[in-house]
Amino acid sequence: MAETHSKSRTMRSVVFDGHPLRVHVRDIPKANIARQTDAVVRVTSAAICGSDLHNYHGVFGSDRVPYPIGHEAMGIVEKVGEQVDSVNVGDRVIIPDIPDGVGLDLEPAINPAVALYGEGSEFGNLGGCQAEFVRVPLADKSLIILGNEFDEIEDKDLVVLSDIFPTAWTGVTWSGFEAGDKIAIFGAGPVGLLAAYSAILRGASRVYSIDSVEDRLELAASIGAIPINFTKGEPSAQILAREPRGVQRTVDCVGEECVNEKLEPDQSFVITQATKCISVGGGLAVIGVHFAQPNSKGVQQGSTISPFMKFPMTLFWEKNMTIRGGVVDSKLFVEPLLELVKSGIANPSFVFSSVIDIEEAPKAYQRFSDHLETKVMIKFS
């Protein structure tokens, strides 16, 4: 008789081995308790995030490969350490993308303040979430426990709370947004779509969604945003033609791999366009990944991303605008979103274009990279 998942010593996981445009599904050692403050979660749903594509494209991640990938997941607690107090076996939980790192004895990290799932040894060596099981350190502080009131809510409306929905919501906040503001969201991938959705939920008077992929722009329009295709003219000019005084807020949901109106790589394009269309006293939030690394076995295209970029400093200064960016710790912002989902006001699952089995992950990565998917959920039995 074959071993059950709970008794097996291995698990299926999506793995990155350093070769750009390739991921693999392999058997790796099953996640287990390493410290008595840990929990092990049996994953019911995981998701492929836009930032996973930076690994897939070979511009971000650990030097040392292979490593399991993915940082968005939820599931059922299978095992807890003896020192875990508030989390119980059988609890349905969301796994935030950044665990509570206080007191973690992690391997040396590029940024010691940030330990990330699915990024390998130089980011805490936490394992990946696109797997059948995940070890969660400091489980009491790191897991979001879903009570009985969420029993009727499907994973697809909850798994995005592990990262992209709180990240999108925070990007709107960091821009200085207030109800009634006009806002331009650069990027209509899953984070950008949820940033536009967040602004609409929070009372934006007008939301612009900027991208080049028509399917994504149509999805943005379906939630009430005004689509701007930046291949049809400078996006700031298109916005200023509609808003002569500019918009009060902008959010960069694209990051370092952005392209210009000719679809050529241009790291400064989004920041420049955002600054051009911001009104005096406005704000820009940068939640897209900007992280330069040298070439290595694990980051084979690292040199394509520069640690420096052009910035319209005089325009920034003249407009007396603000800018804020960085890594979003999703668990710090998830509570109000849980209430919105529970009440039925927010239904963020609209961003998913496909639900797949883990064995289909390599093809799904390719389709996502080619803009043939908006967002993909991996469903486990």
C-alpha positions as CSV (number, residue, x, y, z in Angstrom):
1,M,0.0,0.0,0.0
2,A,1.3,3.5,-0.9
3,E,2.1,5.8,2.0
4,T,-0.3,8.6,2.7
5,H,0.8,12.2,2.5
6,S,1.0,12.4,6.3
7,K,3.4,9.4,6.5
8,S,5.5,10.0,3.4
9,R,9.0,11.4,3.8
10,T,8.8,13.4,0.6
11,M,6.4,15.9,-1.0
12,R,5.8,17.3,-4.4
13,S,7.1,20.9,-4.8
14,V,7.8,23.4,-7.5
15,V,11.6,23.8,-7.7
16,F,13.9,26.4,-9.4
17,D,17.3,25.2,-10.4
18,G,18.7,28.5,-11.7
19,H,18.0,28.1,-15.4
20,P,15.9,31.0,-16.7
21,L,12.4,30.2,-18.0
22,R,12.3,26.8,-16.3
23,V,10.8,25.4,-13.2
24,H,10.4,21.7,-12.3
25,V,8.0,19.7,-10.1
26,R,10.0,17.3,-8.0
27,D,9.9,15.1,-4.8
28,I,11.8,16.8,-2.0
29,P,12.1,16.1,1.7
30,K,8.8,16.7,3.4
31,A,8.5,19.8,5.6
32,N,8.7,18.9,9.3
33,I,9.0,20.5,12.7
34,A,12.6,21.9,13.1
35,R,11.9,23.9,16.3
36,Q,9.2,23.5,18.9
37,T,7.7,26.9,17.9
38,D,7.1,25.6,14.3
39,A,3.9,24.4,12.6
40,V,3.6,22.3,9.5
41,V,0.7,23.2,7.2
42,R,-0.8,20.9,4.6
43,V,-1.3,23.2,1.6
44,T,-4.8,23.2,0.1
45,S,-4.1,26.1,-2.4
46,A,-1.1,28.0,-3.5
47,A,-0.6,30.7,-6.1
48,I,2.0,31.9,-8.6
49,C,2.9,35.5,-7.9
50,G,4.2,38.1,-10.3
51,S,7.3,38.3,-8.2
52,D,7.9,34.6,-8.7
53,L,8.6,35.6,-12.3
54,H,11.6,37.5,-11.3
55,N,13.1,34.2,-10.2
56,Y,11.8,32.5,-13.3
57,H,13.4,35.2,-15.5
58,G,16.7,34.8,-13.6
59,V,17.0,38.2,-12.1
60,F,16.2,37.5,-8.4
61,G,16.7,34.9,-5.8
62,S,19.4,32.9,-4.0
63,D,22.8,32.2,-5.6
64,R,22.5,28.6,-4.4
65,V,20.3,26.3,-6.3
66,P,18.1,24.3,-6.5
67,Y,15.5,25.6,-4.1
68,P,11.7,25.3,-3.7
69,I,9.8,28.3,-4.9
70,G,6.6,30.2,-4.1
71,H,5.3,32.4,-1.2
72,E,1.5,32.4,-1.4
73,A,-0.4,29.6,0.2
74,M,-3.0,28.5,2.7
75,G,-4.1,25.2,4.1
76,I,-4.7,23.1,7.2
77,V,-2.4,22.7,10.1
78,E,-1.1,19.2,10.3
79,K,1.5,19.3,13.1
80,V,2.6,21.8,15.8
81,G,5.6,22.0,18.0
82,E,5.3,21.7,21.8
83,Q,5.8,25.4,22.3
84,V,3.0,26.5,19.9
85,D,0.1,27.9,22.0
86,S,-2.5,29.5,19.7
87,V,-2.4,27.3,16.6
88,N,-4.0,23.9,16.7
89,V,-3.9,20.8,14.4
90,G,-6.8,21.1,12.1
91,D,-6.9,24.9,11.9
92,R,-7.5,26.4,8.5
93,V,-4.8,29.1,8.0
94,I,-3.3,31.6,5.7
95,I,0.5,31.6,5.4
96,P,1.7,35.2,5.1
97,D,4.6,35.5,2.7
98,I,6.9,36.9,5.4
99,P,6.9,34.9,8.7
100,D,7.6,36.6,12.0
101,G,11.4,36.6,11.9
102,V,12.1,37.7,15.5
103,G,14.4,35.1,17.1
104,L,14.8,33.0,14.0
105,D,18.2,31.4,13.6
106,L,18.4,31.9,9.9
107,E,21.2,31.3,7.5
108,P,23.0,34.6,6.6
109,A,20.5,36.6,4.5
110,I,21.1,39.3,1.9
111,N,18.7,41.4,3.9
112,P,18.7,40.1,7.5
113,A,15.5,42.0,8.3
114,V,13.5,40.0,5.7
115,A,13.1,36.2,5.5
116,L,11.0,35.1,2.5
117,Y,9.5,31.8,1.5
118,G,10.5,30.5,-1.8
119,E,13.7,32.4,-2.2
120,G,16.4,30.0,-1.1
121,S,19.2,30.0,1.4
122,E,20.1,33.7,1.2
123,F,16.6,34.7,2.2
124,G,16.2,32.6,5.3
125,N,16.1,29.1,3.7
126,L,12.4,28.8,4.6
127,G,11.3,26.5,1.8
128,G,8.7,27.2,-0.8
129,C,4.9,27.4,-0.6
130,Q,4.1,25.8,-4.0
131,A,4.4,22.5,-2.3
132,E,2.2,19.9,-0.5
133,F,3.5,21.0,2.9
134,V,5.1,24.1,4.4
135,R,7.0,24.5,7.7
136,V,6.0,27.8,9.3
137,P,8.5,29.2,12.0
138,L,7.1,31.0,15.0
139,A,3.7,29.8,14.1
140,D,1.8,31.7,16.8
141,K,2.9,35.0,15.3
142,S,3.2,34.0,11.7
143,L,-0.1,32.2,10.8
144,I,-3.5,33.8,10.2
145,I,-6.1,31.5,11.7
146,L,-9.4,31.4,9.9
147,G,-12.4,30.9,12.2
148,N,-15.6,29.1,11.5
149,E,-17.1,32.2,9.9
150,F,-14.8,31.6,6.9
151,D,-15.9,28.0,6.3
152,E,-18.1,28.9,3.4
153,I,-15.5,31.1,1.8
154,E,-13.4,29.4,-0.9
155,D,-9.7,29.4,-1.0
156,K,-9.6,31.5,-4.1
157,D,-10.9,34.5,-2.2
158,L,-8.5,33.9,0.7
159,V,-5.1,32.7,-0.7
160,V,-4.4,36.2,-2.2
161,L,-4.4,37.5,1.4
162,S,-1.1,35.7,1.9
163,D,0.6,38.4,-0.2
164,I,-0.8,40.3,-3.2
165,F,-4.1,41.7,-1.7
166,P,-2.4,43.2,1.4
167,T,0.5,44.4,-0.8
168,A,-1.8,46.1,-3.2
169,W,-3.8,47.7,-0.4
170,T,-0.6,48.9,1.3
171,G,0.6,50.4,-2.0
172,V,-2.5,52.5,-2.2
173,T,-2.0,53.5,1.5
174,W,1.7,54.4,0.9
175,S,0.8,56.7,-1.9
176,G,-1.0,58.9,0.6
177,F,-4.4,58.0,-0.7
178,E,-7.6,59.5,0.7
179,A,-11.2,58.9,-0.3
180,G,-12.1,61.0,-3.3
181,D,-8.5,61.0,-4.8
182,K,-7.7,60.2,-8.4
183,I,-5.1,57.5,-8.7
184,A,-3.0,55.9,-11.5
185,I,-2.0,52.2,-11.0
186,F,1.0,51.2,-13.2
187,G,0.7,47.5,-14.1
188,A,-2.5,45.5,-14.5
189,G,-1.0,42.2,-13.4
190,P,-2.6,40.6,-10.3
191,V,-1.0,43.1,-7.9
192,G,-1.9,46.1,-10.1
193,L,-5.5,44.8,-10.5
194,L,-5.9,44.4,-6.8
195,A,-4.4,47.9,-6.2
196,A,-7.0,49.3,-8.6
197,Y,-9.7,47.3,-6.8
198,S,-8.5,48.5,-3.4
199,A,-8.6,52.1,-4.5
200,I,-12.2,51.6,-5.8
201,L,-13.2,49.9,-2.5
202,R,-11.8,52.9,-0.6
203,G,-13.6,55.5,-2.5
204,A,-11.3,56.7,-5.3
205,S,-13.1,59.2,-7.6
206,R,-11.2,57.9,-10.6
207,V,-8.8,55.0,-11.1
208,Y,-6.5,54.6,-14.1
209,S,-5.0,51.2,-14.9
210,I,-1.9,51.3,-17.1
211,D,-0.6,48.2,-19.0
212,S,0.0,46.9,-22.5
213,V,-1.9,43.6,-22.3
214,E,-5.5,44.1,-23.6
215,D,-7.0,41.1,-21.6
216,R,-5.7,42.6,-18.4
217,L,-6.9,46.1,-19.3
218,E,-10.4,44.7,-20.0
219,L,-10.4,43.0,-16.6
220,A,-9.4,46.4,-15.1
221,A,-12.3,48.1,-16.9
222,S,-14.7,45.4,-15.6
223,I,-14.0,46.5,-12.0
224,G,-14.5,50.2,-12.8
225,A,-10.9,51.3,-13.7
226,I,-10.1,53.4,-16.8
227,P,-7.7,51.4,-19.0
228,I,-4.6,53.1,-20.5
229,N,-2.6,51.1,-23.0
230,F,0.9,52.6,-22.8
231,T,1.9,51.2,-26.3
232,K,-0.6,53.7,-27.8
233,G,1.2,56.8,-26.5
234,E,3.0,58.0,-23.4
235,P,0.8,57.0,-20.5
236,S,1.4,60.2,-18.6
237,A,0.3,62.2,-21.6
238,Q,-2.8,60.1,-22.0
239,I,-3.7,60.7,-18.3
240,L,-2.9,64.4,-18.4
241,A,-5.2,64.8,-21.4
242,R,-8.0,63.6,-19.2
243,E,-6.7,65.1,-15.9
244,P,-4.9,68.4,-16.8
245,R,-3.8,68.9,-13.1
246,G,-2.7,65.3,-12.8
247,V,-3.8,62.6,-10.3
248,Q,-3.1,62.8,-6.6
249,R,-1.7,59.3,-6.3
250,T,0.2,56.7,-8.3
251,V,1.4,53.2,-7.5
252,D,4.2,51.3,-9.2
253,C,3.1,47.6,-9.3
254,V,5.6,46.6,-12.0
255,G,9.1,47.0,-10.6
256,E,12.5,46.4,-12.2
257,E,11.4,44.5,-15.3
258,C,9.3,47.3,-16.7
259,V,9.3,48.2,-20.4
260,N,8.6,51.4,-22.3
261,E,6.0,52.2,-24.9
262,K,8.1,50.3,-27.5
263,L,8.0,47.3,-25.1
264,E,11.8,47.6,-24.6
265,P,13.4,47.2,-21.2
266,D,13.5,50.5,-19.4
267,Q,13.8,50.5,-15.6
268,S,13.0,54.2,-15.2
269,F,9.9,54.2,-17.4
270,V,7.2,53.6,-14.7
271,I,8.8,55.9,-12.1
272,T,9.2,58.7,-14.7
273,Q,5.7,58.4,-16.1
274,A,4.2,58.2,-12.6
275,T,6.1,61.4,-11.6
276,K,5.0,63.2,-14.8
277,C,1.3,62.6,-14.1
278,I,1.2,63.3,-10.4
279,S,-0.3,66.6,-9.3
280,V,1.5,69.0,-7.0
281,G,1.7,67.6,-3.5
282,G,0.9,64.1,-4.7
283,G,2.4,60.7,-3.7
284,L,4.0,57.7,-5.4
285,A,4.2,54.2,-3.8
286,V,6.6,51.7,-5.2
287,I,5.6,48.1,-4.4
288,G,7.0,46.5,-7.5
289,V,10.3,44.6,-6.8
290,H,13.5,46.7,-7.3
291,F,16.4,44.5,-6.2
292,A,19.7,44.3,-8.2
293,Q,21.9,41.2,-7.9
294,P,25.1,40.2,-9.7
295,N,25.1,37.2,-12.0
296,S,25.4,33.9,-10.2
297,K,24.4,30.3,-10.7
298,G,21.0,31.0,-9.2
299,V,20.6,34.5,-10.8
300,Q,21.9,34.0,-14.3
301,Q,20.4,37.3,-15.7
302,G,21.2,39.5,-12.7
303,S,23.3,41.9,-14.6
304,T,20.3,42.9,-16.7
305,I,19.0,44.8,-13.7
306,S,21.0,47.9,-12.7
307,P,21.2,49.1,-9.1
308,F,20.8,52.6,-10.5
309,M,18.2,54.2,-12.6
310,K,17.3,57.6,-14.0
311,F,14.9,59.6,-11.8
312,P,13.3,62.9,-12.7
313,M,14.6,64.6,-9.6
314,T,13.8,68.2,-10.5
315,L,10.2,67.4,-11.4
316,F,9.9,65.4,-8.2
317,W,11.2,68.4,-6.2
318,E,9.1,71.0,-8.2
319,K,5.9,69.0,-7.4
320,N,6.7,68.7,-3.7
321,M,5.6,65.1,-4.0
322,T,6.4,62.1,-1.7
323,I,7.6,58.6,-2.5
324,R,7.6,55.5,-0.4
325,G,8.4,51.9,-1.3
326,G,9.8,48.6,-0.1
327,V,8.8,45.1,0.9
328,V,5.3,44.7,2.4
329,D,4.8,42.5,5.4
330,S,1.4,41.2,4.4
331,K,0.4,39.9,7.9
332,L,0.5,43.4,9.3
333,F,-2.2,44.5,6.9
334,V,-4.4,41.5,6.4
335,E,-7.0,42.0,9.2
336,P,-9.2,44.7,7.5
337,L,-9.1,42.7,4.3
338,L,-10.4,39.6,6.1
339,E,-13.3,41.6,7.3
340,L,-14.1,42.8,3.7
341,V,-13.9,39.3,2.3
342,K,-16.0,37.8,5.2
343,S,-18.7,40.5,4.7
344,G,-18.8,39.8,0.9
345,I,-17.7,43.4,0.1
346,A,-14.4,42.2,-1.4
347,N,-14.2,39.3,-3.8
348,P,-10.5,39.3,-4.9
349,S,-10.7,36.0,-6.7
350,F,-11.5,37.8,-9.9
351,V,-7.7,38.0,-10.6
352,F,-7.5,34.2,-11.2
353,S,-7.5,33.0,-14.8
354,S,-6.7,29.3,-14.1
355,V,-6.8,26.7,-11.4
356,I,-4.3,23.9,-12.0
357,D,-2.7,20.8,-10.4
358,I,0.9,21.1,-9.3
359,E,2.1,18.9,-12.1
360,E,1.0,21.7,-14.5
361,A,3.1,24.3,-12.8
362,P,5.9,24.5,-15.4
363,K,3.5,25.2,-18.2
364,A,1.6,27.7,-16.1
365,Y,4.8,29.6,-15.3
366,Q,5.4,29.9,-19.1
367,R,1.9,31.1,-19.8
368,F,2.0,33.6,-16.9
369,S,5.4,34.9,-18.2
370,D,3.9,35.2,-21.7
371,H,0.9,37.2,-20.3
372,L,-1.5,34.4,-21.3
373,E,-2.6,34.1,-17.6
374,T,-3.6,36.9,-15.2
375,K,-2.9,34.7,-12.1
376,V,-2.8,31.0,-11.5
377,M,-3.9,29.0,-8.5
378,I,-2.4,25.6,-7.7
379,K,-5.1,23.4,-6.0
380,F,-4.0,20.4,-3.9
381,S,-6.3,17.5,-3.2
